[in-house]
């Protein structure tokens, strides 16, 4: 069976610049190299490192698309204007407007030239535009919409979304959201739960790296380390995490912050400036790693004692939560979106998102710091629960859905 996977055009595949969706796509490609169930074409934005890595695939061809000079530079002007002139708060969404539509137009034309048994649209609703006109008729009954986030705008493509062969959501929460957004039939909705490479995220594989990581970030052997992993944005709860750490009166408690504003980019924001201001005077307790290559992240988890991942939005699923669980870490998180479908009270503290959230996080930090046995018990249960979210299960579930 020949399938096409259309990525959003923001980050490349393989996931050389990070990105949850891109890593999930890469997981499918990796397992398919062993199982050989599909011949896959992936439509991706161009990246030199990704292009080099892609050469090892025998059952996958990556079709790369380079942004034009004009669109790239116009987007920089737009982003600068929105950020520095109009002072837009959510400036991320202005980072590549023209490049995105140029990309969609290119993949739309390329898609029509090729024949596929199945077409998978990955996440961003603007991708539905690639199925307009001739492509809609050509691939009717053959295209699938794989949704990783809540949908607020379908850009006039409600009918295209609704008529997907299946709509795959990363949680029941996301399935309910898209059902309401495009009036989709219940029978078309299916949850395809996220996954990670369990072998990569196994604490036992990184015993020899713990001392090295702690030394690198000037963390003492007897320090208790919390870890936050994710984009440094309002939605991910980094500000609340830092406020809670600041309230903990114990200098042996350190926080490792893994992440950049938007994956591997150098974009800045007022929110990031506020984070830096909050951490003034906390340099000995809060360590910002900056962007860390995805393959190196397990080492940082291994050097940590528990994770703080308090999403302040309707988190679709929370890939970082699965990663932390697999690394035998108890998790302090929130009752947000699809998170309760992945984690439960045996391995995580699920907190309400309200005005008490900072104090609640502080209390759970102090509890885990004080009670080593509880940390170990919750960590073991987290590791066990995470085992079902492995890449082989993910691939088999994906295969089952598109072969029905």
N, C-alpha and C positions, 0 to 999 in steps of 0.2 A: 504494500500500500504506500502510495506517495502522498505526503502531506506537506503543507506549507504552514509555518508558524510566523505570524506577523508581529514583530515587536513594536513598541511605542515610538522608537526613534530617539529616545532620550539617552540611553546608555547602551553600549555594545554587548553582543554575545559572541564569544564567551565573556563572562562578567568581569572584565579586566578593570572596570571602574566601579565595581560594586553594583548594588541594586537588587532588591529582593526578588522582583519578577525575573530579572535576567539570570539570577542564580537558580531559580526554579526551572527555567527553560534549559539551562545548562545541565541540570540534574537529569532531565529527560534525555538529552543528547548522550550523556555518559552511559546511562543504562542501555540505551538503544544500541550503542557500540557493541555491547555484549549480546543483547537479545536479537538484534537485527530484525525487529518487527516492522520497521518503517524505513522508507527512504525519505529523508527530511530536507526540505529547503527552509532555511531561516532568513527572514528579511530583517536586516539590522543596520543601524547607523554605523558608519565606518570608524574604525580605530586600528592603528597600526599594530599594537600589541595583540589585540583580539584577532586580527587577521593572521598573525603568525601562529597563535595558539590553535586556531581553527584548522590549520593544515593537518593536524593529527587525526581528524575525523574521517572515517571511511564511509560512513552511512549518512553523513550530513554535509550539505553544501550551504555555506553562508553567503548570501547575496548582500554585499555591502553597498551602501549608498552614501556618497559624500555630500555634505551641504555645500551649496555654491558660495563663492566669495561674497557676493552681494547680500544674500540672505544672512550669512553669518555675521557680517559687519552691521547690517541693519538691525539685527537682533541685539547686538551689543549697544547700539544707540538707544533702542527701545528700553532695554533693561536699565541702562544708565539714567534715562529720563524718568522712568517709573520709580526708581530707587532714590535718586538724588534730587530730582526736580519736583515730582509730584508726591514724593515721600510715601509711596504705597507700602503698606505693612506686609502684605503677602506677595513679596516681589519674586518669589520662586516661579510663579505661574507666568511671568513675563520673560523668562530666560531664553526661550527659543521658539517664539510664536511663528515666525516666518519659516524657519527651518523645518518646523513640524509639518506645516501645510505643504511645503515643497517636498518633503519626504513622503507624505501620504500620496501626493500626486504621482510621484515616481513609482512607488510600490503598486499603486492602482494600475498603472500602465504595464508594469512588469508582470503583475498577477494575471492580467488578461492574456498575455502571450503564452502562458503556461497552463498545463492541465494537471489538476490535483484531485485526488480522491476526497481529501478533506482539507479544509482551511481553518486554522485556529487564529482568532484575533485576541491578542494579549492585552487586556486591561483597558487602556485609555480609550474612551468613547469616540475620540476623533478618528480612530482606526476604522470605525464603522463606515466612514466616508469612502474607504477603499472598496467597499462592496456596492457602491452606487452604480447606476446605469447598467452597462453590459455585464459587469461582474456579478450583479445581483441575480440576473437570469442564469448566467453561466454556472454559478456555484450554489444555486438555490437547493436547499436540502443537504448541502455539503459543508456549510460553514458553522463554526462554533464560537461563541463569545465566552472567553475565560476572564472572569472579573475578580480583581484583587482589592478593589476599593469601592467605597460608596459612590454612587452616581448622582450628581447634582444637575448635570446637563448632558443630554444625548445629542445635542447639535442638530436637531431635526431628523435624527436617525432612529426614532422610536420604532418604526415599522421594521427596519432592518434588524434591530436588536430583538424585537418580539418574534421575528420569523427565523431566528437562529435554530439550527437543528437541536442544539442543546445550549443552555446557558450554565456554565460552570462557575460556582462561587467558592471562595476559599473558606466560607463558613455559611451556616444557615442564616446568620444575620445578614450577610451580603446577598444571599439568594432572595430574602424577603425584600431587601432594598430595591433590587433590580426588577422584581416582580411588580412593585408599586410604580417604579419609574417608567416602565414601558408596557404595563398591563400584560405581562407574560403569563402564559398558561402554566399552572403548577406542574404539569407533566414534563415541561421542558427544563425545569430547574433541578440541578444536582450539585451537591457539595463535593468538591474535590479538595480535601484538606491538604494544607501545605506540608512540606517535608524538608528535611536536611540530610546531609550525608552523615549518618550516625557514626560511621568509622572515623570520619574527620573530627567530629565533635564527641570524642571519648576522652575523659580525663586521664585514663591510664596511659594514653599515648604521649602525654606531655609532662610526665613526672620530672624528667630531666630539664625541662624548660622553666620550671617554676622559679628557681633561684635566679636564673638569668633575667627573667622578666622583672622580678622584684628589684633586682640590682639596677636594671636599666632605668626604672622609674623611682629609684631611691626609696623603696619600701622595705621596712625592717621585717625580719623573719617572724616576729611576734605581733606585727600589725594585723588588724582585722580589715580585710579589703572588700568593699562593696564595688560592684561594677555596673555602669550604665552604658548601654550600647544602642546607638541609633542616631538619626539625624538630630542636630541641635536646633530643634524647632519647638514652637509652643505646644504642638500636638503631642509630642513624645514625652513631655513632663520633665525635661531636664531642669527647668527653673524650680519646680517643686522639690525635685530631688536635692538640689543644691541648698535650698532653704532648710530642708530637713537635716541635712548633714551639718549645716552651720549651727543648728540647735543642739546637736549631740555634743555633750560636754566630755569628750574623750579623745585626746590627741592621738591615740593609737588606732582610731578608726579613720581609714583612708578611702577616698573614692577615685576609682579609675573611670575616666570618661572616654569611651571609644566613639569617635564619630566626627564628621564634618557637617557643615551646614547643609550641603547637598552632595552626599557621597564624595567622589574624588574631585569635586570642583573647588575653586577658590572664592566662591561667592560669599559676600558678607551681608549682614542685616543688622537693623537696630536691635533686634532681639538678641543677637549674638553679642552685641556691645553691652547690653544689659546683663547678660550672663557673666561677661568678663568683669563688670563693675561689682556684681554680687560676690565674686570670688576674690576680690581684693583683700589681702590679709589672710587668705586661706591656701596660699600656694604650697604650704607644707602638708596639706590634707587633701587637696583636690588636684589630681593630675590629669591634664588633657593630653591624650595621645595623638590627637589629630586623626586624619584618615589612616586607617589600618587596612592593608590588603586582606581580603576575605580569608585567604589561606592562613594568615597569621593570627586571626581573631581567637581561635581556640586556645592559643598559648596564653593570651591575656585572661580569658575565662579561667584557665587552669590555675592562675596565680591569685584568683579571687575566692572569697568565702561565700558570698551570696550576691544576687543581682537585684537592682532596683530599676524597674521598667514600668513606671506609672503613667500609662497613656492617658492623656486628657481629652482625647477625641474618641469617636466611635471606631476603635481599632478593628480593622477587618479580620485579622487573625493574630498577627504578632509573631513573625518568624524568629525574632531575637529571644522570645520567651521559650520557644522550643529549643533553641541553641543552648540557652542557659540551663534549662532542665536536663538536656542530654549531657551537659558538662557537670552534672551532679550538684547544681546550685539551687538552693531555695530561692524563690522569687517573690519580691514585693511588687505587686501590680494592682490594677484596678478592674472593676466590673465595667468593662468597656467593649461594646460591639461583640466580636466573636471570641474574645479572650477566654470567657468561661467555658467555651467548647473545647479548648485545648488544655487548660490548667484547672486544677481543683484545689480544695482546701487541704489536701494531704501533702501537697508540695509547694503551695503558694499562699500568700496572704492576698486575698482579693478585697480591695478597699473601695468604698463608695467615693465617687468624684463629687466632693462638696467642699464647703469652706473649712472643714477640719482635716483635709487631706494631708497637709504638711505635718501636722501634729501626729496623725495616724502613721505616716511613713516613719517619723522619728521614733515612735513607740516600737514599731516592728524592728527597726534597726537596732535599738537598744536591747530588745528581746533576743535577737539572733546573736548579737555580740556577747551577751551574758551567758547564753545557753548553747554550748558547743554541741551537746548531745542532740538538741533540737535541730541544729544546722545539719548535722550528719544524717539524722533520720529523714528530714524533709528532702535532703539532697538525694538520698538513695531512692526515695519514692518518685522524685522528679525524674531521675535517670530512667527508672523502669517505665514510667508513663510515656516518656519521649520516644521509646523504642518503636512504637507503632507508626511514628511519623518519619519513617525511613524512605529512602529514594526508590527502593524496589517496590514497596507498597504503592507509592505515589505513581510510579510508572505503570504498574498493573491496573490501578484504578483509572488512570488517564486512558489507557489502552481499551479497557472495558467500555468506557463511555463512548469513545469515538467509533468503536466497532459494532455497537448495538444497531 
